[in-house]
Structures are given as C-alpha cells and as structure tokens.
Amino acid sequence: MYRLKKAGIIALAIVVSGAVILGAGWYFKSKYTVSNVYVEDNVHYTDEEIKAIVMQGRWGNNSKYLAFKYKNREIDNIPFVDAIDVDVLSDDTIRIRVFEKPVIGYVRYLGSNMYFDKDGYVVESNDTITVGVPLVTGIVFDHMALGEKLQIENEKAFDMILLLKNILDKGDEPLYADKINISSRNELTVYFGGIEVSLGDDMATLEDRITQLRGILKKYEGQAGSLQMTTYNGEGRYSFRPQ
C-alpha cells in the first residue's frame, strides 16, 4: 500500500511538473508571439526576404528568442549581410536591423560598374559612380557574377585595398580616392582628382605616408601632376612633378 501510494505521489508530481512546464511554454510562446516586424537598413534584400531569413525554425516567431539569437550576431552565409540585430519594441513587436557589408571598390565589366565588398564579393552592378568608392584597376579576372566572389589572380589585392581605404577613411576629413591601381608587383598608385600618387609596395609605412599625403594634397589642391612617395623614409621626403 505504501509503495502504491508513493508511486501515485511520484506520478502526480510528474504530471503536475509536466503541466507546469507545458503551461509555462505555452505562456512564453503566446505572450511573445510576433505580430509586427520593422526592418531597417536593408538594401540588397526586401523586407520579406529578411523576415524569412531571421524568423525561421520552431521559435522563429517569438520576440524574446529572436532578440537572444540575433544579439549583434555576425552572419557568414548571406552574401551581402555582415550582421543582424533584433530589438524587442514590445512583446509582439520587433525591429530587425541589417548591417550590410561595406563596399570598398568597383571594377568595370561589360560596361557596368561592379562593386565589391571587403571579402571580394560582387554586391552591386549599376552605371552610377558612388562617391568615396574608388575604381580599381590592375587586377586580372576572367569573369564575374553578382553575389559571387571576384576571382582574381592576386588575392592579396583585397587586403591592400581594404587597408588603404581604412586609412583614407580615418580622421575628421577622410580622403576619397577616385582610382586605385595595383601593379603585378603589388605597387599602389592612387588617384585624387588630377594628382597621381605613387605609394609603392611597403604596407608597413602606408599609414605614415597617407598622414603626410593629407597635407600635401592641400598644398597642391586644384593642380595636376605626379606625386612620388615610394621612397618614404620617415623624414617627409617626396617629389611632385606638375603636368
């Protein structure tokens, strides 16, 4: 009798615990079911495409779960997206913020401007020129397609362009290059308006030379010519040949 009573108590406890868990789960799911979604900062994907990417799986419509899952989460498998963040505005309302990969340059291909990101993926194709994004020449490729990685012989070129652009973007007055040429020997030549700047292949001193370059470009503003900075030695030496 005692054993039967004990077994009954245990069974009852299991049933009650299960009911509590199920009730808590139902409450959590129903209270935080998403009814309203706002999508921000997406360019290459529609709102519906972003929702489909984010709100998938068994708990894909639960605001609390999504906020936890996508808290400044980096994205690896979506071509144009760097990260996604989900904020809970109310129990049934979320805001999805999309952080797209920054464009660092473009190449000309079949009459179009093919813009690529820091990883070399072609993210946009159009006929417009975006201020602050340079034309890249000197790199060799056979073909390309939107959404695919630009296949070039010199993979180091992407790292060189990204390093240069990050340095140019620094400070209160960023420099905007019109064109970047990378030679077969990894020598950088950068064009600012009518001034052609030869920077060579020494990436270790590139930031020092760009710091000096800011003042030099102001000195020769409005002029055209060639600026030689390949033999930079830390003493601020350069040569300018006007056209």
For each residue, the residues with C-beta under 8 A, 3 or more apart:
1: 4 5
2: 5 6
3: 6 7
4: 1 7 8
5: 1 2 8 9
6: 2 3 9 10
7: 3 4 10 11
8: 4 5 11 12
9: 5 6 12 13
10: 6 7 13 14
11: 7 8 14 15
12: 8 9 15 16
13: 9 10 16 17
14: 10 11 17 18
15: 11 12 18 19
16: 12 13 19 20
17: 13 14 20 21
18: 14 15 21 22
19: 15 16 22 23
20: 16 17 23 24
21: 17 18 24 25
22: 18 19 25 26
23: 19 20 26 27
24: 20 21 27 28
25: 21 22 28 29
26: 22 23 29 30
27: 23 24 30 31
28: 24 25 31 32 62 64
29: 25 26 32 33 59 62
30: 26 27 33
31: 27 28 91
32: 28 29 62 63 64 65 91 92
33: 29 30 61 62 63 92
34: 37 55 61 62 63 66 92 93 94
35: 92 93
36: 89 92 93 94
37: 34 47 51 55 93 94 95 96
38: 89 93 94 95 96
39: 42 47 50 51 95 96 98
40: 95 96 97 98
41: 97 98 99 100
42: 39 45 46 47 50 98 100
43: 80 100
44: 79 80 81 100 123 124
45: 42 49 50 53 80 81 98
46: 42 49 50
47: 37 39 42 50 51
48: 51 52
49: 45 46 52 53
50: 39 42 45 46 47 53 54 84 96 98
51: 37 39 47 48 54 55 96
52: 48 49 55 56
53: 45 49 50 56 78 84
54: 50 51 60 66 70 84 86 96
55: 34 37 51 52 60 61 66
56: 52 53 60
57: 60
58:
59: 29 62 65 66
60: 54 55 56 57 65 66
61: 33 34 55
62: 28 29 32 33 34 59 65 66
63: 32 33 34 66 67 88 91 92 93 94
64: 28 32 67 68 88
65: 32 59 60 62 68 69
66: 34 54 55 59 60 62 63 69 70 86 94
67: 63 64 70 71 86 87 88 94
68: 64 65 71
69: 65 66 73 86
70: 54 66 67 73 84 85 86 96
71: 67 68 85 86
72: 83 85
73: 69 70 83 84 85
74: 82 83
75: 78 81 82 83 84
76:
77:
78: 53 75 81
79: 44 121 123 147
80: 43 44 45 100 101 117 121 123 147
81: 44 45 75 78 84 98 99 100 101
82: 74 75 99 100 101 102
83: 72 73 74 75 99
84: 50 53 54 70 73 75 81 96 97 98 99
85: 70 71 72 73 96 97 99
86: 54 66 67 69 70 71 94 95 96 97
87: 67 94 95 97
88: 63 64 67 91 93 94
89: 36 38 93 94 95
90: 93
91: 31 32 63 88
92: 32 33 34 35 36 63
93: 34 35 36 37 38 63 88 89 90
94: 34 36 37 38 63 66 67 86 87 88 89
95: 37 38 39 40 86 87 89
96: 37 38 39 40 50 51 54 70 84 85 86
97: 40 41 84 85 86 87
98: 39 40 41 42 45 50 81 84
99: 41 81 82 83 84 85
100: 41 42 43 44 80 81 82 123
101: 80 81 82 117 118 119 121 123
102: 82 117 118
103: 106 115 116 117 123 124 130 133
104: 116 117 118 133 158 161 162 165
105: 115 116 133 134 135 136 161 165 180
106: 103 113 114 115 116 130 133 134 135 136
107: 113 114 116 135 136 137 139 141 144 150
108: 111 112 113 114 135
109: 112 114 144
110:
111: 108 127
112: 108 109 125 126 127
113: 106 107 108 125 126 127 128 129 135
114: 106 107 108 109 122 124 125 144 146 150
115: 103 105 106 122 123 124 125 126 130 133
116: 103 104 105 106 107 120 121 122 123 150
117: 80 101 102 103 104 120 121 123
118: 101 102 104 158 162
119: 101 149 158
120: 116 117 149 150 152 155 158
121: 79 80 101 116 117 147 148 149 150
122: 114 115 116 125 144 145 146 147 148 149 150
123: 44 79 80 100 101 103 115 116 117 146 147
124: 44 103 114 115 146
125: 112 113 114 115 122 146
126: 112 113 115
127: 111 112 113
128: 113
129: 113 133
130: 103 106 115 133
131: 176
132: 174 176
133: 103 104 105 106 115 129 130
134: 105 106 165 176 177 178 179 180 190
135: 105 106 107 108 113 178 179 180
136: 105 106 107 139 157 161 179 180 181 182
137: 107 179 180 181 182
138: 157 181 182 183 184
139: 107 136 150 152 153 154 157 182
140: 152 153 154
141: 107 144 150 151 152 153
142: 151
143: 151
144: 107 109 114 122 141 148 150 151
145: 122 148
146: 114 122 123 124 125
147: 79 80 121 122 123
148: 121 122 144 145
149: 119 120 121 122
150: 107 114 116 120 121 122 139 141 144
151: 141 142 143 144
152: 120 139 140 141 155 157
153: 139 140 141
154: 139 140 157 182 184 186
155: 120 152 158 159
156: 159 160 186
157: 136 138 139 152 154 160 161 182 186
158: 104 118 119 120 155 161 162
159: 155 156 162 163
160: 156 157 163 164 182 186 188 203
161: 104 105 136 157 158 164 165 180 182
162: 104 118 158 159 165 166
163: 159 160 166 167 203 206
164: 160 161 167 168 177 180 188 190 206 210
165: 104 105 134 161 162 168 169 177
166: 162 163 169 170
167: 163 164 170 206 207 210
168: 164 165 174 175 176 177 210
169: 165 166 174
170: 166 167 174
171: 174 214
172:
173: 214
174: 132 168 169 170 171
175: 168 192 210 213 214 217
176: 131 132 134 168 192
177: 134 164 165 168 180 190 191 192
178: 134 135 191 192 193
179: 134 135 136 137 190 191
180: 105 134 135 136 137 161 164 177 188 189 190 191
181: 136 137 138 188 189 190 191
182: 136 137 138 139 154 157 160 161 186 187 188
183: 138 186 187 189
184: 138 154
185: 201
186: 154 156 157 160 182 183 201
187: 182 183 198 199 200 201 230
188: 160 164 180 181 182 198 199 200 201 206
189: 180 181 183 196 197 198 199
190: 134 164 177 179 180 181 196 197 199
191: 177 178 179 180 181 195 196 197
192: 175 176 177 178 195 197 217
193: 178 224
194: 223 224 225 243
195: 191 192 217 220 223 224 225 226 227
196: 189 190 191 225 226 227
197: 189 190 191 192 213 227 229
198: 187 188 189 226 227 228 229 230
199: 187 188 189 190 206 209 229 230
200: 187 188 229 230 231 232
201: 185 186 187 188
202: 205 206 230 232
203: 160 163 206
204:
205: 202 208 209 232 234
206: 163 164 167 188 199 202 203 209 210
207: 167 210 211
208: 205 211 212 232 234
209: 199 205 206 212 213 229 232
210: 164 167 168 175 206 207 213 214
211: 207 208 214
212: 208 209 215 216 229 232 236 238
213: 175 197 209 210 216 217 227 229
214: 171 173 175 210 211 217 218
215: 212 218 219
216: 212 213 219 220 227 238 240
217: 175 192 195 213 214 220 221
218: 214 215 221
219: 215 216
220: 195 216 217 223 225 227 240
221: 217 218
222:
223: 194 195 220 242
224: 193 194 195 242 243
225: 194 195 196 220 240 241 242 243
226: 195 196 198 240 241 243
227: 195 196 197 198 213 216 220 238 239 240
228: 198 231 238 239 240 241
229: 197 198 199 200 209 212 213 232 238
230: 187 198 199 200 202
231: 200 228 237
232: 200 202 205 208 209 212 229 237 238
233: 237
234: 205 208
235:
236: 212
237: 231 232 233
238: 212 216 227 228 229 232
239: 227 228
240: 216 220 225 226 227 228
241: 225 226 228
242: 223 224 225
243: 194 224 225 226
